[in-house]
Amino acid sequence: MNEWEWQLLEEKTPVGGVSAGTSKVRVGDRVRLRPRKGGDVMDLALAGQAAIIESIEQDYEGKLHVCVVLDEDPGRDLGMLRQPGHRFFFDADEVEALPAEEGRSRAATAVARVLVAGIGNIFLGDDGFGVEVIRRLAARELPEGVKVSDFGIHGFDLAYALQDGYETTILVDAYPHGQAPGTVSLVEPDLSNLDSQPQAMVDAHAMNPLNVLRMATSMNGKLRRILLVGCEPQTFGPEEGQLGLSECVEASVDQAVEMVLSAVNKALPQGEDAIQKSS
């Protein structure tokens, strides 16, 4: 499949479910791979393996494909972030639904409870704020059930990640909202009326959080609690770009890290002692 065909595939609207034999499988279901004889040698090498359905997509001819991530893939998280080499495509008749109990038990442990997602473009000055916060968080020991990822400017990847059933998602981003540069705020968008959210939340971004949330809801995914830890930027740099944060925003990164950790503590069932015990 060439680059043009892949682009068309990515632009197709995801499908919620597809018939596989006598069963209907959906995104998030676990399946056994049964590639047909005479097929691609790489597909045949995966015969019998268990996988989780990451998405169901149409190719440029309208044919449905089941995209899976292998249970035993050590880079499984990369597959869930739609990275090449960790996602595999099969026809619907090449997957077999696993028994309900087995499917539920493994799927339940496959997804973290809290996602901390960094957003931003490091080449646009203070827009790299979320990326820097995630870099520092990655050096911290966090409780089980918390996933920290830098999504950069890949809004489509984040929209798909939001389909994974996180109970709380914390977005970390530069957030122009009329405060003094360097001001860090915690905001909870109203998911019931995304179109009414303040436009300042989406200004001057290569990937804006509200559009990602709208995209995620259009995929028939149910968003749960979404928080935004945002910092008022001072500058996004000149047209040719700018590496590095302004002094006042750089000085606010550690404050944002602590704000994220506090929000994570409150989101986890074990309460405020969770991060203290693991740090």
N, C-alpha and C positions, 0 to 999 in steps of 0.2 A: 504494500500500500504506500503510495507516494505522499509527499508532504501536503499536496493539495487535497487529496482524498482524506487524510487525517484531519485537516482543517474543517472540511465539510462534516466529518463525523462528529467533531467536537461541537459544531454549531447546531446539531440536531437536538430537538427537545427530548430529554431523557424520558423513558417509559417506566411506569411503576411496576409492571409485572408482565409475565409471558408464560404461556403454557409449555411445560416440559414433560412430555409423556402424558400420564394421567393426572399430573399435579400442576398447579400454577405456582411459579416461584417469583419472589419479589426481591427488591433491593434489601439487603441485610440478611437474607436467608442463607443457610449453609447447604452446600450441594456436594455431590461426588462427581468428579470429572470422568466422562465416558466418551473420549474422542473416537470418532468413527475410524475404522480400519482404512488404510490408504491415505490418511490425512497427513497434515504437516508433521514432520518428525519431532519438532519441539512440542507440539500438542500431544503426540503419542507418548512422549516421555513423562507427561503429567497424568497419565491414565491411573485412575483409582485414588488420586489425591483428593483430600477435602479442601474446600475453599468457601469463602463468603462472597456473595454477589455485591460488588461495589456499585455497579450501575447496569442498566439495560439500555442500549443505545441503538440508533438506526444509522446505517451507513448511507452513502450518497445515493444509493439505489433504493433506499427505504427498507432494506432487510434488517431484521433485529439481531443483535448480538448480545450475549450475556458476558459482561466483563467481571472477572473474578480476581480476588487476591488470595493467594494460598495460605492455609493455616500455618504451614511449616516454613514459610518464607521469613528469614531473619530480618528482611527489609519490609515487612508487612505494612508498617506505618507509611512507608514511602508509596506503597501501592494505594493506600487510602487517600494519599495526597495526589494521586493520579500521575505518579512519576513513571516514565517509560522503563520497561524491564521488570516491573513488579506488578503489572496488570496484564491479564491474559484474556483473549476473546474467544468465545465458543458459540456455536449455534445452540439454540434452545434444546434440540434433540441430543446434544452432547453433554448435558448435565442432568443429574438425577437428584431430586430433592432428598435430603437426609430425613430420617424419622424426626417427628416434631420435637420430642424431648431432647434428643441429641442436638438438634439445630438450635433450640432455645438456650440450652445450657452453655454451649460454646459461644454463641452470639452475645450472650449476656456479659461474658467476661472479656469480650473482644474490644469493648468500647470504654474509654475513660469517662469518668463522671464530669470532669471539668476540662475544658479546652481554653488555653491562653494563647491567643493568636496575635502575633505582631503584624502590623500593616505599615507599609511605607516604602519610599524610594530613597535609597541612600545617596542618590545623585541630585537630590533636590533639597539640600540643606536640612532644615528642621523636619522635613517630611520623613527623615530617617529615624525619628524619635522611637517609634514602635520597634524597629529592628534592633536598636541599641538596648532597649529595655529587655527584649527577649534574649539577647546575647548574655546579659548579666543574669537573668533568671536561669538560663541553661547551666550556669555554674553553681546553682544552688541545688541542694538535695530536697526534692519535693515529695510529698506523700504519694503513695500508690493511688492511682485513679486520676492523676493530674497530668495532662499532656500539654507541653509547651512547644509551639511551632512558629517559625518565621515564614509568613506567607508573602512578604514583600509586596509586589504589585499584582500577584496572581489571584484576582478576584474570583475567577471560575473555580479554582482549586479550593478556595475558602468556602464558596457556596456549596460545593459538594461535601466538604468536611462537616458542614453544619447539618447534613443529613444523617450523621452518625449517632444521633440520639444523646448528645451531651446534655446533662441537666442544666449546666451553666456554661456559657461561653463568655470569656472576657476578651474583648478586642482592645488592643493597645495601639494608639495612633496619635499623630498630631491632630489637634482639634481646635480650629479657629472659632472662638465663640465670644470675642469681644473683651477678654480679660487681659491682664498684664502678661507680656511674654514670659514664659516659664511657669505659668500657673497650671497646676495639675488638678484635674477634676474627675469625679466619678459620676457617670451619667447612665441612666437606664432608659433606653428608648422605648416608646410605646409601640409594641409590636402589633397592636390591633389597628393602628392607623399610621403606618410608616410614612405615607405621603404628607402628613402634617408636621413631621419633624423639622426642626430648624435647619435651613439650608446651610448655615455656617458649618454644620457638621460635615459637609461634603465638599467644601470649596478647595480648589487648588490641589487636588489629589489625582494621581494616576489610577488609584483604586480607592473608591470611596465606600465607607461602611454601609451606608443606607442602600445604595444600589446593590451591594452584595446581599443584604438581608432581603431585599425585594426579589432578587434572583432566586435565593434559597426558598422563599415561600412559593414562588411560581413552579418549583420542582415538586410540589405536593408534599414537601417536608414540613413537619410541625416544629417550629422553633420554640424552644423553651425559654429559659431566662437568659437575656443578653445584657451584658454590661460593657460600657466603654470607659477605659481609663485613658484620658486624653490630656495633652499638654498644649497650651496656647503657643503657637510658633512665633518666632520673631521674623524669620525670613525663609523663603523657599529658594533663595538664590537667584542669580541672573538667568537669562534664557539659555546660556550655554551650560548651566548646571553648577552645582557646588557640592563638594564633599565635606562632610563634617557638620556637626550641630553648632548652633550659636552658643555663646558662653552661658546665657541664662537658661537655655533649654538643656544643655549638657549638665548644668548644676541641678536640674530637676529630675534626672533619670533615676537616681537612688530613691527619691521620694515616691516615684511612680512604682518602682519595684516593691517597696513596702506596701503601697496601696493595693497592688495586685495580690500580694501574699495575704493581706488582710481579707480581701474579697474571697480568695481561695479558701481560707480558714472557715469563713462563714458559710461557704457553699458545701463543704464536706460534712458528713454526718457526725464525725468525731469532734467537731467544734474547734475552738480556738487553739487547742494544744497541738493540733496536727503538725503544723510546720515547725513549731518550737522543738518538738521531739525529733524531727527528721533533719534539722539544720545543725 
